[in-house]
Amino acid sequence: MISDIKVEQSSINQSLTDIKSKATALEGGVPPQDNGNKLETLDIVQTINGAMKTFQEQYKSTLLKNEVAARESVQYIVDTDEQLSGQLRIK
């Protein structure tokens, strides 16, 4: 039975870097439409656009926080593995 857990830190870090760059570049929404036309539909679209922008900013923030947490978790696993292997060599 295999009891090893392999952490391929370089591939994980590359994936996390990709997530971070895509999250940082995340933009969207409908450009503001203010041509003097005060149609009710336009007001509704602008309200929805504002809500989408807020949601997108929250999503981006959460994604970046998760990327940092994942990176810290991987580093913790690698550090713990090194400590344990060092202790096993001493015995």
PDB file of N, CA, C and O in Angstrom, chain B, residues numbered from 101:
ATOM      1  N   MET B 101       0.842  -1.175   0.000  1.00  0.00           N
ATOM      2  CA  MET B 101       0.000   0.000   0.000  1.00  0.00           C
ATOM      3  C   MET B 101       0.892   1.245   0.000  1.00  0.00           C
ATOM      4  O   MET B 101       1.832   1.347   0.788  1.00  0.00           O
ATOM      5  N   ILE B 102       0.593   2.155  -0.863  1.00  0.00           N
ATOM      6  CA  ILE B 102       1.377   3.386  -0.970  1.00  0.00           C
ATOM      7  C   ILE B 102       0.851   4.386   0.055  1.00  0.00           C
ATOM      8  O   ILE B 102      -0.352   4.634   0.135  1.00  0.00           O
ATOM      9  N   SER B 103       1.767   4.955   0.838  1.00  0.00           N
ATOM     10  CA  SER B 103       1.347   5.923   1.848  1.00  0.00           C
ATOM     11  C   SER B 103       2.005   7.281   1.644  1.00  0.00           C
ATOM     12  O   SER B 103       2.044   8.110   2.553  1.00  0.00           O
ATOM     13  N   ASP B 104       2.525   7.498   0.431  1.00  0.00           N
ATOM     14  CA  ASP B 104       3.166   8.778   0.127  1.00  0.00           C
ATOM     15  C   ASP B 104       2.148   9.760  -0.441  1.00  0.00           C
ATOM     16  O   ASP B 104       1.240   9.386  -1.183  1.00  0.00           O
ATOM     17  N   ILE B 105       2.318  10.978  -0.085  1.00  0.00           N
ATOM     18  CA  ILE B 105       1.557  12.069  -0.696  1.00  0.00           C
ATOM     19  C   ILE B 105       2.583  12.958  -1.376  1.00  0.00           C
ATOM     20  O   ILE B 105       3.463  13.515  -0.720  1.00  0.00           O
ATOM     21  N   LYS B 106       2.471  13.088  -2.676  1.00  0.00           N
ATOM     22  CA  LYS B 106       3.435  13.903  -3.415  1.00  0.00           C
ATOM     23  C   LYS B 106       2.833  15.262  -3.698  1.00  0.00           C
ATOM     24  O   LYS B 106       1.726  15.370  -4.226  1.00  0.00           O
ATOM     25  N   VAL B 107       3.567  16.291  -3.345  1.00  0.00           N
ATOM     26  CA  VAL B 107       3.162  17.665  -3.615  1.00  0.00           C
ATOM     27  C   VAL B 107       4.111  18.210  -4.671  1.00  0.00           C
ATOM     28  O   VAL B 107       5.291  18.440  -4.406  1.00  0.00           O
ATOM     29  N   GLU B 108       3.586  18.411  -5.856  1.00  0.00           N
ATOM     30  CA  GLU B 108       4.402  18.963  -6.928  1.00  0.00           C
ATOM     31  C   GLU B 108       4.267  20.484  -6.871  1.00  0.00           C
ATOM     32  O   GLU B 108       3.435  21.087  -7.549  1.00  0.00           O
ATOM     33  N   GLN B 109       5.111  21.073  -6.042  1.00  0.00           N
ATOM     34  CA  GLN B 109       5.014  22.496  -5.734  1.00  0.00           C
ATOM     35  C   GLN B 109       5.129  23.370  -6.981  1.00  0.00           C
ATOM     36  O   GLN B 109       4.422  24.372  -7.085  1.00  0.00           O
ATOM     37  N   SER B 110       5.985  23.023  -7.913  1.00  0.00           N
ATOM     38  CA  SER B 110       6.165  23.876  -9.094  1.00  0.00           C
ATOM     39  C   SER B 110       4.903  23.927  -9.947  1.00  0.00           C
ATOM     40  O   SER B 110       4.531  25.000 -10.422  1.00  0.00           O
ATOM     41  N   SER B 111       4.239  22.797 -10.150  1.00  0.00           N
ATOM     42  CA  SER B 111       3.014  22.810 -10.959  1.00  0.00           C
ATOM     43  C   SER B 111       1.875  23.485 -10.212  1.00  0.00           C
ATOM     44  O   SER B 111       1.042  24.155 -10.823  1.00  0.00           O
ATOM     45  N   ILE B 112       1.831  23.314  -8.895  1.00  0.00           N
ATOM     46  CA  ILE B 112       0.809  24.001  -8.100  1.00  0.00           C
ATOM     47  C   ILE B 112       1.031  25.503  -8.153  1.00  0.00           C
ATOM     48  O   ILE B 112       0.090  26.270  -8.358  1.00  0.00           O
ATOM     49  N   ASN B 113       2.291  25.926  -7.967  1.00  0.00           N
ATOM     50  CA  ASN B 113       2.594  27.359  -8.009  1.00  0.00           C
ATOM     51  C   ASN B 113       2.264  27.951  -9.378  1.00  0.00           C
ATOM     52  O   ASN B 113       1.786  29.082  -9.457  1.00  0.00           O
ATOM     53  N   GLN B 114       2.512  27.203 -10.456  1.00  0.00           N
ATOM     54  CA  GLN B 114       2.185  27.700 -11.794  1.00  0.00           C
ATOM     55  C   GLN B 114       0.672  27.880 -11.945  1.00  0.00           C
ATOM     56  O   GLN B 114       0.216  28.872 -12.513  1.00  0.00           O
ATOM     57  N   SER B 115      -0.097  26.923 -11.439  1.00  0.00           N
ATOM     58  CA  SER B 115      -1.554  27.029 -11.506  1.00  0.00           C
ATOM     59  C   SER B 115      -2.054  28.211 -10.689  1.00  0.00           C
ATOM     60  O   SER B 115      -2.948  28.939 -11.121  1.00  0.00           O
ATOM     61  N   LEU B 116      -1.479  28.400  -9.514  1.00  0.00           N
ATOM     62  CA  LEU B 116      -1.889  29.521  -8.666  1.00  0.00           C
ATOM     63  C   LEU B 116      -1.506  30.858  -9.295  1.00  0.00           C
ATOM     64  O   LEU B 116      -2.249  31.833  -9.183  1.00  0.00           O
ATOM     65  N   THR B 117      -0.359  30.907  -9.951  1.00  0.00           N
ATOM     66  CA  THR B 117       0.052  32.125 -10.656  1.00  0.00           C
ATOM     67  C   THR B 117      -0.917  32.427 -11.790  1.00  0.00           C
ATOM     68  O   THR B 117      -1.263  33.585 -12.022  1.00  0.00           O
ATOM     69  N   ASP B 118      -1.356  31.389 -12.497  1.00  0.00           N
ATOM     70  CA  ASP B 118      -2.343  31.575 -13.569  1.00  0.00           C
ATOM     71  C   ASP B 118      -3.656  32.119 -13.007  1.00  0.00           C
ATOM     72  O   ASP B 118      -4.251  33.032 -13.581  1.00  0.00           O
ATOM     73  N   ILE B 119      -4.103  31.557 -11.887  1.00  0.00           N
ATOM     74  CA  ILE B 119      -5.342  32.030 -11.251  1.00  0.00           C
ATOM     75  C   ILE B 119      -5.200  33.494 -10.866  1.00  0.00           C
ATOM     76  O   ILE B 119      -6.096  34.301 -11.109  1.00  0.00           O
ATOM     77  N   LYS B 120      -4.061  33.827 -10.262  1.00  0.00           N
ATOM     78  CA  LYS B 120      -3.849  35.203  -9.815  1.00  0.00           C
ATOM     79  C   LYS B 120      -3.849  36.175 -10.987  1.00  0.00           C
ATOM     80  O   LYS B 120      -4.468  37.236 -10.910  1.00  0.00           O
ATOM     81  N   SER B 121      -3.162  35.824 -12.070  1.00  0.00           N
ATOM     82  CA  SER B 121      -3.092  36.745 -13.213  1.00  0.00           C
ATOM     83  C   SER B 121      -4.455  36.893 -13.878  1.00  0.00           C
ATOM     84  O   SER B 121      -4.816  37.990 -14.306  1.00  0.00           O
ATOM     85  N   LYS B 122      -5.207  35.818 -13.970  1.00  0.00           N
ATOM     86  CA  LYS B 122      -6.544  35.903 -14.574  1.00  0.00           C
ATOM     87  C   LYS B 122      -7.503  36.668 -13.682  1.00  0.00           C
ATOM     88  O   LYS B 122      -8.342  37.420 -14.178  1.00  0.00           O
ATOM     89  N   ALA B 123      -7.391  36.488 -12.368  1.00  0.00           N
ATOM     90  CA  ALA B 123      -8.259  37.221 -11.453  1.00  0.00           C
ATOM     91  C   ALA B 123      -7.930  38.708 -11.472  1.00  0.00           C
ATOM     92  O   ALA B 123      -8.826  39.551 -11.424  1.00  0.00           O
ATOM     93  N   THR B 124      -6.641  39.024 -11.540  1.00  0.00           N
ATOM     94  CA  THR B 124      -6.220  40.420 -11.572  1.00  0.00           C
ATOM     95  C   THR B 124      -6.704  41.106 -12.841  1.00  0.00           C
ATOM     96  O   THR B 124      -7.055  42.285 -12.820  1.00  0.00           O
ATOM     97  N   ALA B 125      -6.721  40.369 -13.943  1.00  0.00           N
ATOM     98  CA  ALA B 125      -7.130  40.944 -15.224  1.00  0.00           C
ATOM     99  C   ALA B 125      -8.643  40.937 -15.411  1.00  0.00           C
ATOM    100  O   ALA B 125      -9.149  41.458 -16.406  1.00  0.00           O
ATOM    101  N   LEU B 126      -9.362  40.353 -14.465  1.00  0.00           N
ATOM    102  CA  LEU B 126     -10.809  40.223 -14.582  1.00  0.00           C
ATOM    103  C   LEU B 126     -11.496  41.581 -14.612  1.00  0.00           C
ATOM    104  O   LEU B 126     -11.426  42.353 -13.655  1.00  0.00           O
ATOM    105  N   GLU B 127     -12.148  41.851 -15.707  1.00  0.00           N
ATOM    106  CA  GLU B 127     -12.925  43.079 -15.861  1.00  0.00           C
ATOM    107  C   GLU B 127     -14.144  42.744 -16.690  1.00  0.00           C
ATOM    108  O   GLU B 127     -14.168  41.727 -17.382  1.00  0.00           O
ATOM    109  N   GLY B 128     -15.110  43.551 -16.629  1.00  0.00           N
ATOM    110  CA  GLY B 128     -16.300  43.274 -17.416  1.00  0.00           C
ATOM    111  C   GLY B 128     -17.383  44.276 -17.116  1.00  0.00           C
ATOM    112  O   GLY B 128     -17.140  45.361 -16.587  1.00  0.00           O
ATOM    113  N   GLY B 129     -18.564  43.888 -17.463  1.00  0.00           N
ATOM    114  CA  GLY B 129     -19.700  44.766 -17.248  1.00  0.00           C
ATOM    115  C   GLY B 129     -20.043  45.512 -18.522  1.00  0.00           C
ATOM    116  O   GLY B 129     -19.345  45.430 -19.533  1.00  0.00           O
ATOM    117  N   VAL B 130     -21.094  46.210 -18.439  1.00  0.00           N
ATOM    118  CA  VAL B 130     -21.569  47.012 -19.565  1.00  0.00           C
ATOM    119  C   VAL B 130     -21.070  48.427 -19.374  1.00  0.00           C
ATOM    120  O   VAL B 130     -21.212  48.982 -18.285  1.00  0.00           O
ATOM    121  N   PRO B 131     -20.493  49.026 -20.396  1.00  0.00           N
ATOM    122  CA  PRO B 131     -20.030  50.393 -20.236  1.00  0.00           C
ATOM    123  C   PRO B 131     -21.204  51.320 -19.912  1.00  0.00           C
ATOM    124  O   PRO B 131     -22.317  51.103 -20.390  1.00  0.00           O
ATOM    125  N   PRO B 132     -20.958  52.349 -19.104  1.00  0.00           N
ATOM    126  CA  PRO B 132     -22.039  53.265 -18.752  1.00  0.00           C
ATOM    127  C   PRO B 132     -22.669  53.884 -19.997  1.00  0.00           C
ATOM    128  O   PRO B 132     -21.972  54.244 -20.945  1.00  0.00           O
ATOM    129  N   GLN B 133     -23.959  53.998 -19.981  1.00  0.00           N
ATOM    130  CA  GLN B 133     -24.708  54.552 -21.103  1.00  0.00           C
ATOM    131  C   GLN B 133     -25.400  55.826 -20.624  1.00  0.00           C
ATOM    132  O   GLN B 133     -26.478  55.753 -20.034  1.00  0.00           O
ATOM    133  N   ASP B 134     -24.818  56.952 -20.860  1.00  0.00           N
ATOM    134  CA  ASP B 134     -25.463  58.195 -20.462  1.00  0.00           C
ATOM    135  C   ASP B 134     -25.513  59.129 -21.662  1.00  0.00           C
ATOM    136  O   ASP B 134     -24.675  60.016 -21.821  1.00  0.00           O
ATOM    137  N   ASN B 135     -26.505  58.906 -22.489  1.00  0.00           N
ATOM    138  CA  ASN B 135     -26.658  59.740 -23.670  1.00  0.00           C
ATOM    139  C   ASN B 135     -27.835  60.700 -23.531  1.00  0.00           C
ATOM    140  O   ASN B 135     -28.384  61.183 -24.521  1.00  0.00           O
ATOM    141  N   GLY B 136     -28.207  60.965 -22.289  1.00  0.00           N
ATOM    142  CA  GLY B 136     -29.306  61.887 -22.047  1.00  0.00           C
ATOM    143  C   GLY B 136     -30.669  61.220 -22.108  1.00  0.00           C
ATOM    144  O   GLY B 136     -31.677  61.850 -21.789  1.00  0.00           O
ATOM    145  N   ASN B 137     -30.719  59.957 -22.512  1.00  0.00           N
ATOM    146  CA  ASN B 137     -31.970  59.235 -22.619  1.00  0.00           C
ATOM    147  C   ASN B 137     -32.330  58.673 -21.251  1.00  0.00           C
ATOM    148  O   ASN B 137     -31.546  57.917 -20.677  1.00  0.00           O
ATOM    149  N   LYS B 138     -33.460  59.011 -20.730  1.00  0.00           N
ATOM    150  CA  LYS B 138     -33.857  58.600 -19.386  1.00  0.00           C
ATOM    151  C   LYS B 138     -34.937  57.534 -19.424  1.00  0.00           C
ATOM    152  O   LYS B 138     -35.924  57.610 -18.693  1.00  0.00           O
ATOM    153  N   LEU B 139     -34.746  56.556 -20.268  1.00  0.00           N
ATOM    154  CA  LEU B 139     -35.704  55.467 -20.322  1.00  0.00           C
ATOM    155  C   LEU B 139     -35.593  54.605 -19.071  1.00  0.00           C
ATOM    156  O   LEU B 139     -34.502  54.413 -18.534  1.00  0.00           O
ATOM    157  N   GLU B 140     -36.697  54.103 -18.624  1.00  0.00           N
ATOM    158  CA  GLU B 140     -36.723  53.262 -17.438  1.00  0.00           C
ATOM    159  C   GLU B 140     -35.858  52.011 -17.634  1.00  0.00           C
ATOM    160  O   GLU B 140     -35.194  51.560 -16.701  1.00  0.00           O
ATOM    161  N   THR B 141     -35.871  51.463 -18.829  1.00  0.00           N
ATOM    162  CA  THR B 141     -35.070  50.278 -19.128  1.00  0.00           C
ATOM    163  C   THR B 141     -33.590  50.560 -18.962  1.00  0.00           C
ATOM    164  O   THR B 141     -32.849  49.731 -18.434  1.00  0.00           O
ATOM    165  N   LEU B 142     -33.163  51.717 -19.408  1.00  0.00           N
ATOM    166  CA  LEU B 142     -31.757  52.094 -19.281  1.00  0.00           C
ATOM    167  C   LEU B 142     -31.367  52.208 -17.810  1.00  0.00           C
ATOM    168  O   LEU B 142     -30.274  51.796 -17.421  1.00  0.00           O
ATOM    169  N   ASP B 143     -32.251  52.763 -17.001  1.00  0.00           N
ATOM    170  CA  ASP B 143     -31.986  52.859 -15.563  1.00  0.00           C
ATOM    171  C   ASP B 143     -31.857  51.469 -14.945  1.00  0.00           C
ATOM    172  O   ASP B 143     -30.994  51.238 -14.099  1.00  0.00           O
ATOM    173  N   ILE B 144     -32.705  50.560 -15.364  1.00  0.00           N
ATOM    174  CA  ILE B 144     -32.653  49.191 -14.842  1.00  0.00           C
ATOM    175  C   ILE B 144     -31.348  48.514 -15.262  1.00  0.00           C
ATOM    176  O   ILE B 144     -30.704  47.850 -14.450  1.00  0.00           O
ATOM    177  N   VAL B 145     -30.959  48.682 -16.526  1.00  0.00           N
ATOM    178  CA  VAL B 145     -29.711  48.089 -17.016  1.00  0.00           C
ATOM    179  C   VAL B 145     -28.521  48.644 -16.237  1.00  0.00           C
ATOM    180  O   VAL B 145     -27.605  47.898 -15.890  1.00  0.00           O
ATOM    181  N   GLN B 146     -28.529  49.930 -15.965  1.00  0.00           N
ATOM    182  CA  GLN B 146     -27.419  50.526 -15.209  1.00  0.00           C
ATOM    183  C   GLN B 146     -27.398  50.016 -13.776  1.00  0.00           C
ATOM    184  O   GLN B 146     -26.321  49.829 -13.211  1.00  0.00           O
ATOM    185  N   THR B 147     -28.556  49.789 -13.175  1.00  0.00           N
ATOM    186  CA  THR B 147     -28.618  49.229 -11.827  1.00  0.00           C
ATOM    187  C   THR B 147     -28.071  47.805 -11.817  1.00  0.00           C
ATOM    188  O   THR B 147     -27.298  47.429 -10.936  1.00  0.00           O
ATOM    189  N   ILE B 148     -28.482  47.026 -12.803  1.00  0.00           N
ATOM    190  CA  ILE B 148     -27.976  45.650 -12.909  1.00  0.00           C
ATOM    191  C   ILE B 148     -26.468  45.660 -13.149  1.00  0.00           C
ATOM    192  O   ILE B 148     -25.742  44.852 -12.572  1.00  0.00           O
ATOM    193  N   ASN B 149     -26.002  46.566 -13.991  1.00  0.00           N
ATOM    194  CA  ASN B 149     -24.569  46.672 -14.271  1.00  0.00           C
ATOM    195  C   ASN B 149     -23.797  46.999 -12.986  1.00  0.00           C
ATOM    196  O   ASN B 149     -22.731  46.437 -12.736  1.00  0.00           O
ATOM    197  N   GLY B 150     -24.340  47.903 -12.184  1.00  0.00           N
ATOM    198  CA  GLY B 150     -23.682  48.241 -10.914  1.00  0.00           C
ATOM    199  C   GLY B 150     -23.612  47.038  -9.988  1.00  0.00           C
ATOM    200  O   GLY B 150     -22.598  46.812  -9.327  1.00  0.00           O
ATOM    201  N   ALA B 151     -24.695  46.265  -9.943  1.00  0.00           N
ATOM    202  CA  ALA B 151     -24.713  45.063  -9.104  1.00  0.00           C
ATOM    203  C   ALA B 151     -23.713  44.032  -9.615  1.00  0.00           C
ATOM    204  O   ALA B 151     -23.021  43.387  -8.826  1.00  0.00           O
ATOM    205  N   MET B 152     -23.636  43.876 -10.938  1.00  0.00           N
ATOM    206  CA  MET B 152     -22.675  42.942 -11.526  1.00  0.00           C
ATOM    207  C   MET B 152     -21.246  43.370 -11.217  1.00  0.00           C
ATOM    208  O   MET B 152     -20.396  42.532 -10.917  1.00  0.00           O
ATOM    209  N   LYS B 153     -20.984  44.652 -11.289  1.00  0.00           N
ATOM    210  CA  LYS B 153     -19.635  45.164 -11.007  1.00  0.00           C
ATOM    211  C   LYS B 153     -19.262  44.890  -9.551  1.00  0.00           C
ATOM    212  O   LYS B 153     -18.137  44.480  -9.264  1.00  0.00           O
ATOM    213  N   THR B 154     -20.198  45.116  -8.636  1.00  0.00           N
ATOM    214  CA  THR B 154     -19.951  44.847  -7.216  1.00  0.00           C
ATOM    215  C   THR B 154     -19.683  43.365  -6.995  1.00  0.00           C
ATOM    216  O   THR B 154     -18.747  42.995  -6.286  1.00  0.00           O
ATOM    217  N   PHE B 155     -20.507  42.519  -7.607  1.00  0.00           N
ATOM    218  CA  PHE B 155     -20.319  41.076  -7.485  1.00  0.00           C
ATOM    219  C   PHE B 155     -18.955  40.665  -8.030  1.00  0.00           C
ATOM    220  O   PHE B 155     -18.252  39.856  -7.423  1.00  0.00           O
ATOM    221  N   GLN B 156     -18.590  41.226  -9.170  1.00  0.00           N
ATOM    222  CA  GLN B 156     -17.315  40.883  -9.802  1.00  0.00           C
ATOM    223  C   GLN B 156     -16.139  41.297  -8.916  1.00  0.00           C
ATOM    224  O   GLN B 156     -15.162  40.556  -8.802  1.00  0.00           O
ATOM    225  N   GLU B 157     -16.224  42.452  -8.301  1.00  0.00           N
ATOM    226  CA  GLU B 157     -15.148  42.900  -7.413  1.00  0.00           C
ATOM    227  C   GLU B 157     -15.037  41.988  -6.197  1.00  0.00           C
ATOM    228  O   GLU B 157     -13.931  41.671  -5.758  1.00  0.00           O
ATOM    229  N   GLN B 158     -16.179  41.563  -5.648  1.00  0.00           N
ATOM    230  CA  GLN B 158     -16.160  40.650  -4.507  1.00  0.00           C
ATOM    231  C   GLN B 158     -15.590  39.292  -4.907  1.00  0.00           C
ATOM    232  O   GLN B 158     -14.815  38.690  -4.165  1.00  0.00           O
ATOM    233  N   TYR B 159     -15.984  38.818  -6.087  1.00  0.00           N
ATOM    234  CA  TYR B 159     -15.486  37.538  -6.597  1.00  0.00           C
ATOM    235  C   TYR B 159     -13.972  37.599  -6.796  1.00  0.00           C
ATOM    236  O   TYR B 159     -13.247  36.681  -6.412  1.00  0.00           O
ATOM    237  N   LYS B 160     -13.513  38.680  -7.393  1.00  0.00           N
ATOM    238  CA  LYS B 160     -12.080  38.866  -7.643  1.00  0.00           C
ATOM    239  C   LYS B 160     -11.310  38.883  -6.324  1.00  0.00           C
ATOM    240  O   LYS B 160     -10.261  38.251  -6.207  1.00  0.00           O
ATOM    241  N   SER B 161     -11.825  39.599  -5.343  1.00  0.00           N
ATOM    242  CA  SER B 161     -11.175  39.681  -4.037  1.00  0.00           C
ATOM    243  C   SER B 161     -11.105  38.304  -3.376  1.00  0.00           C
ATOM    244  O   SER B 161     -10.068  37.917  -2.837  1.00  0.00           O
ATOM    245  N   THR B 162     -12.210  37.574  -3.423  1.00  0.00           N
ATOM    246  CA  THR B 162     -12.244  36.236  -2.833  1.00  0.00           C
ATOM    247  C   THR B 162     -11.295  35.290  -3.547  1.00  0.00           C
ATOM    248  O   THR B 162     -10.599  34.498  -2.911  1.00  0.00           O
ATOM    249  N   LEU B 163     -11.270  35.373  -4.864  1.00  0.00           N
ATOM    250  CA  LEU B 163     -10.379  34.522  -5.657  1.00  0.00           C
ATOM    251  C   LEU B 163      -8.918  34.786  -5.312  1.00  0.00           C
ATOM    252  O   LEU B 163      -8.133  33.849  -5.173  1.00  0.00           O
ATOM    253  N   LEU B 164      -8.554  36.053  -5.174  1.00  0.00           N
ATOM    254  CA  LEU B 164      -7.168  36.388  -4.835  1.00  0.00           C
ATOM    255  C   LEU B 164      -6.819  35.955  -3.413  1.00  0.00           C
ATOM    256  O   LEU B 164      -5.697  35.515  -3.160  1.00  0.00           O
ATOM    257  N   LYS B 165      -7.766  36.074  -2.487  1.00  0.00           N
ATOM    258  CA  LYS B 165      -7.528  35.605  -1.112  1.00  0.00           C
ATOM    259  C   LYS B 165      -7.343  34.095  -1.091  1.00  0.00           C
ATOM    260  O   LYS B 165      -6.479  33.584  -0.379  1.00  0.00           O
ATOM    261  N   ASN B 166      -8.153  33.377  -1.870  1.00  0.00           N
ATOM    262  CA  ASN B 166      -8.021  31.916  -1.943  1.00  0.00           C
ATOM    263  C   ASN B 166      -6.699  31.505  -2.560  1.00  0.00           C
ATOM    264  O   ASN B 166      -6.099  30.513  -2.147  1.00  0.00           O
ATOM    265  N   GLU B 167      -6.237  32.266  -3.553  1.00  0.00           N
ATOM    266  CA  GLU B 167      -4.945  31.970  -4.174  1.00  0.00           C
ATOM    267  C   GLU B 167      -3.821  32.091  -3.144  1.00  0.00           C
ATOM    268  O   GLU B 167      -2.934  31.239  -3.089  1.00  0.00           O
ATOM    269  N   VAL B 168      -3.858  33.136  -2.337  1.00  0.00           N
ATOM    270  CA  VAL B 168      -2.840  33.335  -1.299  1.00  0.00           C
ATOM    271  C   VAL B 168      -2.923  32.216  -0.261  1.00  0.00           C
ATOM    272  O   VAL B 168      -1.897  31.674   0.153  1.00  0.00           O
ATOM    273  N   ALA B 169      -4.135  31.870   0.157  1.00  0.00           N
ATOM    274  CA  ALA B 169      -4.309  30.809   1.152  1.00  0.00           C
ATOM    275  C   ALA B 169      -3.815  29.460   0.619  1.00  0.00           C
ATOM    276  O   ALA B 169      -3.192  28.694   1.354  1.00  0.00           O
ATOM    277  N   ALA B 170      -4.087  29.175  -0.640  1.00  0.00           N
ATOM    278  CA  ALA B 170      -3.625  27.920  -1.233  1.00  0.00           C
ATOM    279  C   ALA B 170      -2.106  27.885  -1.297  1.00  0.00           C
ATOM    280  O   ALA B 170      -1.492  26.860  -1.002  1.00  0.00           O
ATOM    281  N   ARG B 171      -1.502  28.997  -1.681  1.00  0.00           N
ATOM    282  CA  ARG B 171      -0.044  29.082  -1.746  1.00  0.00           C
ATOM    283  C   ARG B 171       0.563  28.858  -0.351  1.00  0.00           C
ATOM    284  O   ARG B 171       1.554  28.142  -0.209  1.00  0.00           O
ATOM    285  N   GLU B 172      -0.034  29.470   0.666  1.00  0.00           N
ATOM    286  CA  GLU B 172       0.458  29.295   2.042  1.00  0.00           C
ATOM    287  C   GLU B 172       0.285  27.849   2.503  1.00  0.00           C
ATOM    288  O   GLU B 172       1.150  27.310   3.194  1.00  0.00           O
ATOM    289  N   SER B 173      -0.821  27.224   2.125  1.00  0.00           N
ATOM    290  CA  SER B 173      -1.063  25.829   2.501  1.00  0.00           C
ATOM    291  C   SER B 173      -0.029  24.903   1.881  1.00  0.00           C
ATOM    292  O   SER B 173       0.498  24.014   2.549  1.00  0.00           O
ATOM    293  N   VAL B 174       0.257  25.113   0.612  1.00  0.00           N
ATOM    294  CA  VAL B 174       1.265  24.288  -0.065  1.00  0.00           C
ATOM    295  C   VAL B 174       2.624  24.476   0.597  1.00  0.00           C
ATOM    296  O   VAL B 174       3.348  23.504   0.811  1.00  0.00           O
ATOM    297  N   GLN B 175       2.971  25.700   0.918  1.00  0.00           N
ATOM    298  CA  GLN B 175       4.257  25.956   1.570  1.00  0.00           C
ATOM    299  C   GLN B 175       4.303  25.290   2.949  1.00  0.00           C
ATOM    300  O   GLN B 175       5.338  24.758   3.349  1.00  0.00           O
ATOM    301  N   TYR B 176       3.185  25.321   3.668  1.00  0.00           N
ATOM    302  CA  TYR B 176       3.115  24.670   4.978  1.00  0.00           C
ATOM    303  C   TYR B 176       3.331  23.158   4.837  1.00  0.00           C
ATOM    304  O   TYR B 176       4.049  22.553   5.633  1.00  0.00           O
ATOM    305  N   ILE B 177       2.712  22.559   3.828  1.00  0.00           N
ATOM    306  CA  ILE B 177       2.876  21.117   3.599  1.00  0.00           C
ATOM    307  C   ILE B 177       4.331  20.794   3.271  1.00  0.00           C
ATOM    308  O   ILE B 177       4.885  19.828   3.795  1.00  0.00           O
ATOM    309  N   VAL B 178       4.947  21.591   2.411  1.00  0.00           N
ATOM    310  CA  VAL B 178       6.344  21.363   2.036  1.00  0.00           C
ATOM    311  C   VAL B 178       7.251  21.525   3.262  1.00  0.00           C
ATOM    312  O   VAL B 178       8.143  20.706   3.484  1.00  0.00           O
ATOM    313  N   ASP B 179       7.027  22.570   4.051  1.00  0.00           N
ATOM    314  CA  ASP B 179       7.851  22.792   5.248  1.00  0.00           C
ATOM    315  C   ASP B 179       7.690  21.645   6.248  1.00  0.00           C
ATOM    316  O   ASP B 179       8.673  21.177   6.822  1.00  0.00           O
ATOM    317  N   THR B 180       6.469  21.201   6.453  1.00  0.00           N
ATOM    318  CA  THR B 180       6.211  20.106   7.387  1.00  0.00           C
ATOM    319  C   THR B 180       6.870  18.825   6.904  1.00  0.00           C
ATOM    320  O   THR B 180       7.440  18.075   7.696  1.00  0.00           O
ATOM    321  N   ASP B 181       6.791  18.579   5.612  1.00  0.00           N
ATOM    322  CA  ASP B 181       7.426  17.391   5.027  1.00  0.00           C
ATOM    323  C   ASP B 181       8.931  17.430   5.251  1.00  0.00           C
ATOM    324  O   ASP B 181       9.537  16.416   5.596  1.00  0.00           O
ATOM    325  N   GLU B 182       9.532  18.594   5.056  1.00  0.00           N
ATOM    326  CA  GLU B 182      10.974  18.718   5.261  1.00  0.00           C
ATOM    327  C   GLU B 182      11.340  18.496   6.731  1.00  0.00           C
ATOM    328  O   GLU B 182      12.344  17.850   7.033  1.00  0.00           O
ATOM    329  N   GLN B 183      10.532  19.027   7.631  1.00  0.00           N
ATOM    330  CA  GLN B 183      10.792  18.833   9.059  1.00  0.00           C
ATOM    331  C   GLN B 183      10.700  17.350   9.431  1.00  0.00           C
ATOM    332  O   GLN B 183      11.550  16.823  10.148  1.00  0.00           O
ATOM    333  N   LEU B 184       9.657  16.692   8.932  1.00  0.00           N
ATOM    334  CA  LEU B 184       9.471  15.266   9.260  1.00  0.00           C
ATOM    335  C   LEU B 184      10.584  14.422   8.666  1.00  0.00           C
ATOM    336  O   LEU B 184      11.087  13.511   9.324  1.00  0.00           O
ATOM    337  N   SER B 185      10.975  14.710   7.439  1.00  0.00           N
ATOM    338  CA  SER B 185      12.048  13.920   6.841  1.00  0.00           C
ATOM    339  C   SER B 185      13.356  14.152   7.588  1.00  0.00           C
ATOM    340  O   SER B 185      14.162  13.232   7.721  1.00  0.00           O
ATOM    341  N   GLY B 186      13.575  15.370   8.076  1.00  0.00           N
ATOM    342  CA  GLY B 186      14.770  15.650   8.864  1.00  0.00           C
ATOM    343  C   GLY B 186      14.763  14.884  10.183  1.00  0.00           C
ATOM    344  O   GLY B 186      15.801  14.395  10.630  1.00  0.00           O
ATOM    345  N   GLN B 187      13.596  14.783  10.797  1.00  0.00           N
ATOM    346  CA  GLN B 187      13.487  14.044  12.050  1.00  0.00           C
ATOM    347  C   GLN B 187      13.696  12.544  11.828  1.00  0.00           C
ATOM    348  O   GLN B 187      14.272  11.862  12.676  1.00  0.00           O
ATOM    349  N   LEU B 188      13.227  12.035  10.684  1.00  0.00           N
ATOM    350  CA  LEU B 188      13.409  10.614  10.401  1.00  0.00           C
ATOM    351  C   LEU B 188      14.867  10.292  10.131  1.00  0.00           C
ATOM    352  O   LEU B 188      15.329   9.203  10.471  1.00  0.00           O
ATOM    353  N   ARG B 189      15.598  11.212   9.529  1.00  0.00           N
ATOM    354  CA  ARG B 189      17.026  10.988   9.261  1.00  0.00           C
ATOM    355  C   ARG B 189      17.836  10.954  10.564  1.00  0.00           C
ATOM    356  O   ARG B 189      18.831  10.235  10.667  1.00  0.00           O
ATOM    357  N   ILE B 190      17.399  11.737  11.553  1.00  0.00           N
ATOM    358  CA  ILE B 190      18.110  11.793  12.827  1.00  0.00           C
ATOM    359  C   ILE B 190      17.977  10.467  13.568  1.00  0.00           C
ATOM    360  O   ILE B 190      18.924  10.025  14.218  1.00  0.00           O
ATOM    361  N   LYS B 191      16.821   9.836  13.477  1.00  0.00           N
ATOM    362  CA  LYS B 191      16.566   8.580  14.208  1.00  0.00           C
ATOM    363  C   LYS B 191      17.259   7.443  13.595  1.00  0.00           C
ATOM    364  O   LYS B 191      17.152   6.318  14.083  1.00  0.00           O
TER     365      LYS B 191
END
